[in-house]
């Protein structure tokens, strides 16, 4: 009997241990593993700053053009001037206009001794068009300018843009009665955005 009693007590102890063990396993199954737990960090911030700069540039070459002047008549320059205009303007729309001009209508070219060739006697042919005298107005010089081109732009379609053009030059010495000599002057080419 005693062995029966010992066996009964043993079965009760095993049965008592089984319930707490089952409860412990159930509780542990409900707790997520640390590898699967979702955790959020603090918030890191970055301040952004963006600038779109505007630019418009004109380059012209060659830097020197020669004209073999006639005593009385029209002389053509040795080579055309190649003009490249590039712009990037942070605007929705506008107009780019390029001008060629001399600073003084009376002295486009001079020999330095008082004999001058006025801008009215210098003509330009823009992109093989008709020759036009430098007698127009521009924002940069009055009476000694020539408008080369004026083109509108729309932000998404032709801004930024680059264009290359040519300008042929002629000098008419008819009626000027100039003595032989070296006549020099500077032709300015400049663009403006409105």
Rosetta constraint file for C-alpha pairs under 8 A:
AtomPair CA 1 CA 5 HARMONIC 6.00 0.50
AtomPair CA 2 CA 6 HARMONIC 6.02 0.50
AtomPair CA 3 CA 7 HARMONIC 6.10 0.50
AtomPair CA 4 CA 8 HARMONIC 6.19 0.50
AtomPair CA 5 CA 9 HARMONIC 6.21 0.50
AtomPair CA 6 CA 10 HARMONIC 6.08 0.50
AtomPair CA 7 CA 11 HARMONIC 6.23 0.50
AtomPair CA 8 CA 12 HARMONIC 6.25 0.50
AtomPair CA 9 CA 13 HARMONIC 6.20 0.50
AtomPair CA 10 CA 14 HARMONIC 6.24 0.50
AtomPair CA 11 CA 15 HARMONIC 6.07 0.50
AtomPair CA 12 CA 16 HARMONIC 6.00 0.50
AtomPair CA 13 CA 17 HARMONIC 6.10 0.50
AtomPair CA 14 CA 18 HARMONIC 6.20 0.50
AtomPair CA 15 CA 19 HARMONIC 6.82 0.50
AtomPair CA 16 CA 20 HARMONIC 7.14 0.50
AtomPair CA 17 CA 21 HARMONIC 6.17 0.50
AtomPair CA 18 CA 22 HARMONIC 6.05 0.50
AtomPair CA 19 CA 23 HARMONIC 6.21 0.50
AtomPair CA 20 CA 24 HARMONIC 6.07 0.50
AtomPair CA 21 CA 25 HARMONIC 6.25 0.50
AtomPair CA 22 CA 26 HARMONIC 6.23 0.50
AtomPair CA 23 CA 27 HARMONIC 6.20 0.50
AtomPair CA 24 CA 28 HARMONIC 6.18 0.50
AtomPair CA 25 CA 29 HARMONIC 6.16 0.50
AtomPair CA 26 CA 30 HARMONIC 6.57 0.50
AtomPair CA 27 CA 31 HARMONIC 6.74 0.50
AtomPair CA 32 CA 36 HARMONIC 6.55 0.50
AtomPair CA 32 CA 37 HARMONIC 6.37 0.50
AtomPair CA 33 CA 37 HARMONIC 6.45 0.50
AtomPair CA 52 CA 90 HARMONIC 6.57 0.50
AtomPair CA 53 CA 88 HARMONIC 7.85 0.50
AtomPair CA 53 CA 89 HARMONIC 7.48 0.50
AtomPair CA 53 CA 90 HARMONIC 7.13 0.50
AtomPair CA 54 CA 87 HARMONIC 7.66 0.50
AtomPair CA 54 CA 88 HARMONIC 5.46 0.50
AtomPair CA 54 CA 89 HARMONIC 4.63 0.50
AtomPair CA 54 CA 90 HARMONIC 6.01 0.50
AtomPair CA 55 CA 86 HARMONIC 7.94 0.50
AtomPair CA 55 CA 87 HARMONIC 5.56 0.50
AtomPair CA 55 CA 88 HARMONIC 5.31 0.50
AtomPair CA 55 CA 89 HARMONIC 6.24 0.50
AtomPair CA 56 CA 85 HARMONIC 7.26 0.50
AtomPair CA 56 CA 86 HARMONIC 5.61 0.50
AtomPair CA 56 CA 87 HARMONIC 4.21 0.50
AtomPair CA 56 CA 88 HARMONIC 6.46 0.50
AtomPair CA 56 CA 89 HARMONIC 7.69 0.50
AtomPair CA 56 CA 191 HARMONIC 7.44 0.50
AtomPair CA 56 CA 192 HARMONIC 7.86 0.50
AtomPair CA 57 CA 85 HARMONIC 5.72 0.50
AtomPair CA 57 CA 86 HARMONIC 5.30 0.50
AtomPair CA 57 CA 87 HARMONIC 6.45 0.50
AtomPair CA 57 CA 191 HARMONIC 7.58 0.50
AtomPair CA 58 CA 83 HARMONIC 6.90 0.50
AtomPair CA 58 CA 84 HARMONIC 5.68 0.50
AtomPair CA 58 CA 85 HARMONIC 4.56 0.50
AtomPair CA 58 CA 86 HARMONIC 6.60 0.50
AtomPair CA 58 CA 189 HARMONIC 7.30 0.50
AtomPair CA 58 CA 190 HARMONIC 6.49 0.50
AtomPair CA 58 CA 191 HARMONIC 6.95 0.50
AtomPair CA 59 CA 83 HARMONIC 5.77 0.50
AtomPair CA 59 CA 84 HARMONIC 5.27 0.50
AtomPair CA 59 CA 85 HARMONIC 6.64 0.50
AtomPair CA 60 CA 81 HARMONIC 6.47 0.50
AtomPair CA 60 CA 82 HARMONIC 5.54 0.50
AtomPair CA 60 CA 83 HARMONIC 4.53 0.50
AtomPair CA 60 CA 84 HARMONIC 6.47 0.50
AtomPair CA 60 CA 189 HARMONIC 7.64 0.50
AtomPair CA 61 CA 81 HARMONIC 5.52 0.50
AtomPair CA 61 CA 82 HARMONIC 5.33 0.50
AtomPair CA 61 CA 83 HARMONIC 6.78 0.50
AtomPair CA 62 CA 81 HARMONIC 6.18 0.50
AtomPair CA 62 CA 82 HARMONIC 7.15 0.50
AtomPair CA 65 CA 77 HARMONIC 6.44 0.50
AtomPair CA 65 CA 78 HARMONIC 6.23 0.50
AtomPair CA 65 CA 79 HARMONIC 6.48 0.50
AtomPair CA 65 CA 80 HARMONIC 7.91 0.50
AtomPair CA 65 CA 81 HARMONIC 7.79 0.50
AtomPair CA 66 CA 77 HARMONIC 5.69 0.50
AtomPair CA 66 CA 78 HARMONIC 5.38 0.50
AtomPair CA 66 CA 79 HARMONIC 7.73 0.50
AtomPair CA 67 CA 75 HARMONIC 6.59 0.50
AtomPair CA 67 CA 76 HARMONIC 6.21 0.50
AtomPair CA 67 CA 77 HARMONIC 4.52 0.50
AtomPair CA 67 CA 78 HARMONIC 5.91 0.50
AtomPair CA 67 CA 170 HARMONIC 7.91 0.50
AtomPair CA 67 CA 171 HARMONIC 7.79 0.50
AtomPair CA 68 CA 75 HARMONIC 6.53 0.50
AtomPair CA 68 CA 76 HARMONIC 7.65 0.50
AtomPair CA 68 CA 77 HARMONIC 7.44 0.50
AtomPair CA 69 CA 74 HARMONIC 7.72 0.50
AtomPair CA 69 CA 75 HARMONIC 5.62 0.50
AtomPair CA 69 CA 171 HARMONIC 7.43 0.50
AtomPair CA 69 CA 173 HARMONIC 7.52 0.50
AtomPair CA 70 CA 74 HARMONIC 6.87 0.50
AtomPair CA 70 CA 75 HARMONIC 6.32 0.50
AtomPair CA 70 CA 173 HARMONIC 6.90 0.50
AtomPair CA 71 CA 173 HARMONIC 6.61 0.50
AtomPair CA 71 CA 174 HARMONIC 7.68 0.50
AtomPair CA 71 CA 177 HARMONIC 7.53 0.50
AtomPair CA 71 CA 178 HARMONIC 7.13 0.50
AtomPair CA 71 CA 180 HARMONIC 7.98 0.50
AtomPair CA 72 CA 172 HARMONIC 7.38 0.50
AtomPair CA 72 CA 173 HARMONIC 4.97 0.50
AtomPair CA 72 CA 174 HARMONIC 4.42 0.50
AtomPair CA 72 CA 175 HARMONIC 6.86 0.50
AtomPair CA 72 CA 176 HARMONIC 7.68 0.50
AtomPair CA 72 CA 177 HARMONIC 7.59 0.50
AtomPair CA 73 CA 172 HARMONIC 5.41 0.50
AtomPair CA 73 CA 173 HARMONIC 5.31 0.50
AtomPair CA 73 CA 174 HARMONIC 5.00 0.50
AtomPair CA 74 CA 170 HARMONIC 6.53 0.50
AtomPair CA 74 CA 171 HARMONIC 5.60 0.50
AtomPair CA 74 CA 172 HARMONIC 4.23 0.50
AtomPair CA 74 CA 173 HARMONIC 6.45 0.50
AtomPair CA 74 CA 174 HARMONIC 7.43 0.50
AtomPair CA 75 CA 170 HARMONIC 5.44 0.50
AtomPair CA 75 CA 171 HARMONIC 5.31 0.50
AtomPair CA 75 CA 172 HARMONIC 6.38 0.50
AtomPair CA 76 CA 168 HARMONIC 7.78 0.50
AtomPair CA 76 CA 169 HARMONIC 5.99 0.50
AtomPair CA 76 CA 170 HARMONIC 4.34 0.50
AtomPair CA 76 CA 171 HARMONIC 6.57 0.50
AtomPair CA 77 CA 168 HARMONIC 6.92 0.50
AtomPair CA 77 CA 169 HARMONIC 5.38 0.50
AtomPair CA 77 CA 170 HARMONIC 5.87 0.50
AtomPair CA 77 CA 171 HARMONIC 7.95 0.50
AtomPair CA 79 CA 168 HARMONIC 7.06 0.50
AtomPair CA 80 CA 166 HARMONIC 6.16 0.50
AtomPair CA 80 CA 167 HARMONIC 5.41 0.50
AtomPair CA 80 CA 168 HARMONIC 4.43 0.50
AtomPair CA 80 CA 169 HARMONIC 6.90 0.50
AtomPair CA 81 CA 166 HARMONIC 5.49 0.50
AtomPair CA 81 CA 167 HARMONIC 5.01 0.50
AtomPair CA 81 CA 168 HARMONIC 6.30 0.50
AtomPair CA 82 CA 164 HARMONIC 6.93 0.50
AtomPair CA 82 CA 165 HARMONIC 5.85 0.50
AtomPair CA 82 CA 166 HARMONIC 4.57 0.50
AtomPair CA 82 CA 167 HARMONIC 6.53 0.50
AtomPair CA 83 CA 164 HARMONIC 5.52 0.50
AtomPair CA 83 CA 165 HARMONIC 5.13 0.50
AtomPair CA 83 CA 166 HARMONIC 5.88 0.50
AtomPair CA 83 CA 167 HARMONIC 7.52 0.50
AtomPair CA 84 CA 162 HARMONIC 6.99 0.50
AtomPair CA 84 CA 163 HARMONIC 5.67 0.50
AtomPair CA 84 CA 164 HARMONIC 4.26 0.50
AtomPair CA 84 CA 165 HARMONIC 6.42 0.50
AtomPair CA 85 CA 162 HARMONIC 5.64 0.50
AtomPair CA 85 CA 163 HARMONIC 5.44 0.50
AtomPair CA 85 CA 164 HARMONIC 6.41 0.50
AtomPair CA 85 CA 191 HARMONIC 7.75 0.50
AtomPair CA 86 CA 160 HARMONIC 7.46 0.50
AtomPair CA 86 CA 161 HARMONIC 5.73 0.50
AtomPair CA 86 CA 162 HARMONIC 4.26 0.50
AtomPair CA 86 CA 163 HARMONIC 6.57 0.50
AtomPair CA 87 CA 159 HARMONIC 7.01 0.50
AtomPair CA 87 CA 160 HARMONIC 5.43 0.50
AtomPair CA 87 CA 161 HARMONIC 5.58 0.50
AtomPair CA 87 CA 162 HARMONIC 6.56 0.50
AtomPair CA 88 CA 159 HARMONIC 5.74 0.50
AtomPair CA 88 CA 160 HARMONIC 4.15 0.50
AtomPair CA 88 CA 161 HARMONIC 6.73 0.50
AtomPair CA 89 CA 155 HARMONIC 7.94 0.50
AtomPair CA 89 CA 159 HARMONIC 6.65 0.50
AtomPair CA 89 CA 160 HARMONIC 6.73 0.50
AtomPair CA 90 CA 155 HARMONIC 7.43 0.50
AtomPair CA 91 CA 155 HARMONIC 6.24 0.50
AtomPair CA 92 CA 154 HARMONIC 5.76 0.50
AtomPair CA 92 CA 155 HARMONIC 4.62 0.50
AtomPair CA 92 CA 156 HARMONIC 7.81 0.50
AtomPair CA 93 CA 152 HARMONIC 7.25 0.50
AtomPair CA 93 CA 153 HARMONIC 5.40 0.50
AtomPair CA 93 CA 154 HARMONIC 4.40 0.50
AtomPair CA 93 CA 155 HARMONIC 5.74 0.50
AtomPair CA 94 CA 152 HARMONIC 5.62 0.50
AtomPair CA 94 CA 153 HARMONIC 5.50 0.50
AtomPair CA 94 CA 154 HARMONIC 6.89 0.50
AtomPair CA 94 CA 193 HARMONIC 6.83 0.50
AtomPair CA 94 CA 194 HARMONIC 5.60 0.50
AtomPair CA 95 CA 150 HARMONIC 6.65 0.50
AtomPair CA 95 CA 151 HARMONIC 5.49 0.50
AtomPair CA 95 CA 152 HARMONIC 4.15 0.50
AtomPair CA 95 CA 153 HARMONIC 5.98 0.50
AtomPair CA 95 CA 193 HARMONIC 5.59 0.50
AtomPair CA 95 CA 194 HARMONIC 5.31 0.50
AtomPair CA 96 CA 149 HARMONIC 7.99 0.50
AtomPair CA 96 CA 150 HARMONIC 5.64 0.50
AtomPair CA 96 CA 151 HARMONIC 5.37 0.50
AtomPair CA 96 CA 152 HARMONIC 6.25 0.50
AtomPair CA 96 CA 153 HARMONIC 7.53 0.50
AtomPair CA 96 CA 191 HARMONIC 6.82 0.50
AtomPair CA 96 CA 192 HARMONIC 5.73 0.50
AtomPair CA 96 CA 193 HARMONIC 4.55 0.50
AtomPair CA 96 CA 194 HARMONIC 6.62 0.50
AtomPair CA 97 CA 147 HARMONIC 7.44 0.50
AtomPair CA 97 CA 148 HARMONIC 7.41 0.50
AtomPair CA 97 CA 149 HARMONIC 5.55 0.50
AtomPair CA 97 CA 150 HARMONIC 4.14 0.50
AtomPair CA 97 CA 151 HARMONIC 6.41 0.50
AtomPair CA 97 CA 191 HARMONIC 5.47 0.50
AtomPair CA 97 CA 192 HARMONIC 5.39 0.50
AtomPair CA 97 CA 193 HARMONIC 6.49 0.50
AtomPair CA 98 CA 147 HARMONIC 6.18 0.50
AtomPair CA 98 CA 148 HARMONIC 5.36 0.50
AtomPair CA 98 CA 149 HARMONIC 5.47 0.50
AtomPair CA 98 CA 150 HARMONIC 6.56 0.50
AtomPair CA 98 CA 189 HARMONIC 7.14 0.50
AtomPair CA 98 CA 190 HARMONIC 5.66 0.50
AtomPair CA 98 CA 191 HARMONIC 3.99 0.50
AtomPair CA 98 CA 192 HARMONIC 6.37 0.50
AtomPair CA 99 CA 138 HARMONIC 6.91 0.50
AtomPair CA 99 CA 145 HARMONIC 6.73 0.50
AtomPair CA 99 CA 146 HARMONIC 5.66 0.50
AtomPair CA 99 CA 147 HARMONIC 4.53 0.50
AtomPair CA 99 CA 148 HARMONIC 5.23 0.50
AtomPair CA 99 CA 149 HARMONIC 7.37 0.50
AtomPair CA 99 CA 189 HARMONIC 5.64 0.50
AtomPair CA 99 CA 190 HARMONIC 5.42 0.50
AtomPair CA 99 CA 191 HARMONIC 6.06 0.50
AtomPair CA 100 CA 145 HARMONIC 5.74 0.50
AtomPair CA 100 CA 146 HARMONIC 5.30 0.50
AtomPair CA 100 CA 147 HARMONIC 6.52 0.50
AtomPair CA 100 CA 148 HARMONIC 6.71 0.50
AtomPair CA 100 CA 187 HARMONIC 6.65 0.50
AtomPair CA 100 CA 188 HARMONIC 5.49 0.50
AtomPair CA 100 CA 189 HARMONIC 4.32 0.50
AtomPair CA 100 CA 190 HARMONIC 6.50 0.50
AtomPair CA 101 CA 134 HARMONIC 6.80 0.50
AtomPair CA 101 CA 140 HARMONIC 7.66 0.50
AtomPair CA 101 CA 141 HARMONIC 6.61 0.50
AtomPair CA 101 CA 144 HARMONIC 5.59 0.50
AtomPair CA 101 CA 145 HARMONIC 4.09 0.50
AtomPair CA 101 CA 146 HARMONIC 6.15 0.50
AtomPair CA 101 CA 187 HARMONIC 5.78 0.50
AtomPair CA 101 CA 188 HARMONIC 5.23 0.50
AtomPair CA 101 CA 189 HARMONIC 6.48 0.50
AtomPair CA 102 CA 107 HARMONIC 8.00 0.50
AtomPair CA 102 CA 108 HARMONIC 5.65 0.50
AtomPair CA 102 CA 119 HARMONIC 6.82 0.50
AtomPair CA 102 CA 134 HARMONIC 7.82 0.50
AtomPair CA 102 CA 141 HARMONIC 7.14 0.50
AtomPair CA 102 CA 144 HARMONIC 5.49 0.50
AtomPair CA 102 CA 145 HARMONIC 6.50 0.50
AtomPair CA 102 CA 186 HARMONIC 6.64 0.50
AtomPair CA 102 CA 187 HARMONIC 5.35 0.50
AtomPair CA 102 CA 188 HARMONIC 6.15 0.50
AtomPair CA 103 CA 108 HARMONIC 7.42 0.50
AtomPair CA 103 CA 141 HARMONIC 6.02 0.50
AtomPair CA 103 CA 144 HARMONIC 7.01 0.50
AtomPair CA 103 CA 188 HARMONIC 7.94 0.50
AtomPair CA 104 CA 108 HARMONIC 6.30 0.50
AtomPair CA 104 CA 119 HARMONIC 7.50 0.50
AtomPair CA 104 CA 141 HARMONIC 7.52 0.50
AtomPair CA 104 CA 143 HARMONIC 7.91 0.50
AtomPair CA 104 CA 144 HARMONIC 6.39 0.50
AtomPair CA 105 CA 118 HARMONIC 5.65 0.50
AtomPair CA 105 CA 119 HARMONIC 5.00 0.50
AtomPair CA 105 CA 120 HARMONIC 7.10 0.50
AtomPair CA 105 CA 135 HARMONIC 7.33 0.50
AtomPair CA 105 CA 142 HARMONIC 7.81 0.50
AtomPair CA 105 CA 143 HARMONIC 5.77 0.50
AtomPair CA 105 CA 144 HARMONIC 4.73 0.50
AtomPair CA 106 CA 116 HARMONIC 7.22 0.50
AtomPair CA 106 CA 117 HARMONIC 7.14 0.50
AtomPair CA 106 CA 118 HARMONIC 4.47 0.50
AtomPair CA 106 CA 119 HARMONIC 6.45 0.50
AtomPair CA 107 CA 116 HARMONIC 5.37 0.50
AtomPair CA 107 CA 117 HARMONIC 5.66 0.50
AtomPair CA 107 CA 118 HARMONIC 4.78 0.50
AtomPair CA 107 CA 119 HARMONIC 6.59 0.50
AtomPair CA 107 CA 185 HARMONIC 7.88 0.50
AtomPair CA 108 CA 116 HARMONIC 7.30 0.50
AtomPair CA 108 CA 117 HARMONIC 5.76 0.50
AtomPair CA 108 CA 118 HARMONIC 5.09 0.50
AtomPair CA 108 CA 119 HARMONIC 4.85 0.50
AtomPair CA 108 CA 122 HARMONIC 7.69 0.50
AtomPair CA 108 CA 185 HARMONIC 5.62 0.50
AtomPair CA 108 CA 186 HARMONIC 7.21 0.50
AtomPair CA 108 CA 187 HARMONIC 7.82 0.50
AtomPair CA 109 CA 116 HARMONIC 5.73 0.50
AtomPair CA 109 CA 117 HARMONIC 5.04 0.50
AtomPair CA 109 CA 118 HARMONIC 6.84 0.50
AtomPair CA 109 CA 119 HARMONIC 7.89 0.50
AtomPair CA 109 CA 183 HARMONIC 5.58 0.50
AtomPair CA 109 CA 184 HARMONIC 4.88 0.50
AtomPair CA 109 CA 185 HARMONIC 4.22 0.50
AtomPair CA 109 CA 186 HARMONIC 7.52 0.50
AtomPair CA 110 CA 114 HARMONIC 7.14 0.50
AtomPair CA 110 CA 115 HARMONIC 5.85 0.50
AtomPair CA 110 CA 116 HARMONIC 4.30 0.50
AtomPair CA 110 CA 117 HARMONIC 6.17 0.50
AtomPair CA 110 CA 183 HARMONIC 4.89 0.50
AtomPair CA 110 CA 184 HARMONIC 5.54 0.50
AtomPair CA 110 CA 185 HARMONIC 6.53 0.50
AtomPair CA 111 CA 115 HARMONIC 5.73 0.50
AtomPair CA 111 CA 116 HARMONIC 6.52 0.50
AtomPair CA 111 CA 181 HARMONIC 6.51 0.50
AtomPair CA 111 CA 182 HARMONIC 5.71 0.50
AtomPair CA 111 CA 183 HARMONIC 4.45 0.50
AtomPair CA 111 CA 184 HARMONIC 6.52 0.50
AtomPair CA 112 CA 183 HARMONIC 7.82 0.50
AtomPair CA 115 CA 178 HARMONIC 6.64 0.50
AtomPair CA 115 CA 179 HARMONIC 7.84 0.50
AtomPair CA 116 CA 178 HARMONIC 7.96 0.50
AtomPair CA 116 CA 183 HARMONIC 7.77 0.50
AtomPair CA 117 CA 121 HARMONIC 6.58 0.50
AtomPair CA 117 CA 122 HARMONIC 7.89 0.50
AtomPair CA 117 CA 173 HARMONIC 7.62 0.50
AtomPair CA 117 CA 176 HARMONIC 7.59 0.50
AtomPair CA 118 CA 122 HARMONIC 7.21 0.50
AtomPair CA 119 CA 123 HARMONIC 7.92 0.50
AtomPair CA 119 CA 133 HARMONIC 7.13 0.50
AtomPair CA 119 CA 134 HARMONIC 5.27 0.50
AtomPair CA 119 CA 135 HARMONIC 6.53 0.50
AtomPair CA 119 CA 144 HARMONIC 5.54 0.50
AtomPair CA 120 CA 133 HARMONIC 5.34 0.50
AtomPair CA 120 CA 134 HARMONIC 5.43 0.50
AtomPair CA 120 CA 135 HARMONIC 5.50 0.50
AtomPair CA 120 CA 144 HARMONIC 7.19 0.50
AtomPair CA 121 CA 133 HARMONIC 6.58 0.50
AtomPair CA 121 CA 134 HARMONIC 7.66 0.50
AtomPair CA 121 CA 171 HARMONIC 5.74 0.50
AtomPair CA 121 CA 172 HARMONIC 5.13 0.50
AtomPair CA 121 CA 173 HARMONIC 6.89 0.50
AtomPair CA 122 CA 133 HARMONIC 5.65 0.50
AtomPair CA 122 CA 134 HARMONIC 6.12 0.50
AtomPair CA 122 CA 169 HARMONIC 7.13 0.50
AtomPair CA 122 CA 170 HARMONIC 5.77 0.50
AtomPair CA 122 CA 171 HARMONIC 4.57 0.50
AtomPair CA 122 CA 172 HARMONIC 6.42 0.50
AtomPair CA 123 CA 131 HARMONIC 5.60 0.50
AtomPair CA 123 CA 132 HARMONIC 4.98 0.50
AtomPair CA 123 CA 133 HARMONIC 4.06 0.50
AtomPair CA 123 CA 134 HARMONIC 5.91 0.50
AtomPair CA 123 CA 169 HARMONIC 5.72 0.50
AtomPair CA 123 CA 170 HARMONIC 5.18 0.50
AtomPair CA 123 CA 171 HARMONIC 6.38 0.50
AtomPair CA 124 CA 130 HARMONIC 7.97 0.50
AtomPair CA 124 CA 131 HARMONIC 5.05 0.50
AtomPair CA 124 CA 132 HARMONIC 5.35 0.50
AtomPair CA 124 CA 133 HARMONIC 6.43 0.50
AtomPair CA 124 CA 134 HARMONIC 7.38 0.50
AtomPair CA 124 CA 146 HARMONIC 7.96 0.50
AtomPair CA 124 CA 167 HARMONIC 6.18 0.50
AtomPair CA 124 CA 168 HARMONIC 5.51 0.50
AtomPair CA 124 CA 169 HARMONIC 4.60 0.50
AtomPair CA 124 CA 170 HARMONIC 6.41 0.50
AtomPair CA 125 CA 129 HARMONIC 5.21 0.50
AtomPair CA 125 CA 130 HARMONIC 5.49 0.50
AtomPair CA 125 CA 131 HARMONIC 4.37 0.50
AtomPair CA 125 CA 132 HARMONIC 6.46 0.50
AtomPair CA 125 CA 167 HARMONIC 5.50 0.50
AtomPair CA 125 CA 168 HARMONIC 5.00 0.50
AtomPair CA 125 CA 169 HARMONIC 6.44 0.50
AtomPair CA 126 CA 130 HARMONIC 7.50 0.50
AtomPair CA 126 CA 131 HARMONIC 7.61 0.50
AtomPair CA 126 CA 148 HARMONIC 6.41 0.50
AtomPair CA 126 CA 165 HARMONIC 7.43 0.50
AtomPair CA 126 CA 166 HARMONIC 5.94 0.50
AtomPair CA 126 CA 167 HARMONIC 4.59 0.50
AtomPair CA 126 CA 168 HARMONIC 6.58 0.50
AtomPair CA 127 CA 165 HARMONIC 6.05 0.50
AtomPair CA 127 CA 166 HARMONIC 5.10 0.50
AtomPair CA 127 CA 167 HARMONIC 6.12 0.50
AtomPair CA 127 CA 168 HARMONIC 7.91 0.50
AtomPair CA 128 CA 166 HARMONIC 7.69 0.50
AtomPair CA 128 CA 167 HARMONIC 7.61 0.50
AtomPair CA 128 CA 168 HARMONIC 7.48 0.50
AtomPair CA 132 CA 146 HARMONIC 7.60 0.50
AtomPair CA 133 CA 146 HARMONIC 7.39 0.50
AtomPair CA 134 CA 143 HARMONIC 7.28 0.50
AtomPair CA 134 CA 144 HARMONIC 4.83 0.50
AtomPair CA 134 CA 145 HARMONIC 4.83 0.50
AtomPair CA 134 CA 146 HARMONIC 5.25 0.50
AtomPair CA 135 CA 142 HARMONIC 7.86 0.50
AtomPair CA 135 CA 143 HARMONIC 4.57 0.50
AtomPair CA 135 CA 144 HARMONIC 4.46 0.50
AtomPair CA 135 CA 145 HARMONIC 5.56 0.50
AtomPair CA 135 CA 146 HARMONIC 6.86 0.50
AtomPair CA 136 CA 142 HARMONIC 6.65 0.50
AtomPair CA 136 CA 143 HARMONIC 4.97 0.50
AtomPair CA 136 CA 144 HARMONIC 5.71 0.50
AtomPair CA 136 CA 145 HARMONIC 4.63 0.50
AtomPair CA 136 CA 146 HARMONIC 5.44 0.50
AtomPair CA 136 CA 147 HARMONIC 7.59 0.50
AtomPair CA 137 CA 141 HARMONIC 6.14 0.50
AtomPair CA 137 CA 142 HARMONIC 4.35 0.50
AtomPair CA 137 CA 143 HARMONIC 5.21 0.50
AtomPair CA 137 CA 144 HARMONIC 6.61 0.50
AtomPair CA 137 CA 145 HARMONIC 5.30 0.50
AtomPair CA 137 CA 146 HARMONIC 7.12 0.50
AtomPair CA 138 CA 142 HARMONIC 5.96 0.50
AtomPair CA 138 CA 145 HARMONIC 5.93 0.50
AtomPair CA 138 CA 146 HARMONIC 7.44 0.50
AtomPair CA 138 CA 147 HARMONIC 7.34 0.50
AtomPair CA 141 CA 145 HARMONIC 6.20 0.50
AtomPair CA 153 CA 157 HARMONIC 7.21 0.50
AtomPair CA 153 CA 158 HARMONIC 5.49 0.50
AtomPair CA 153 CA 159 HARMONIC 6.23 0.50
AtomPair CA 154 CA 158 HARMONIC 5.92 0.50
AtomPair CA 154 CA 159 HARMONIC 6.44 0.50
AtomPair CA 155 CA 159 HARMONIC 5.10 0.50
AtomPair CA 155 CA 160 HARMONIC 7.75 0.50
AtomPair CA 173 CA 177 HARMONIC 7.56 0.50
AtomPair CA 173 CA 178 HARMONIC 7.59 0.50
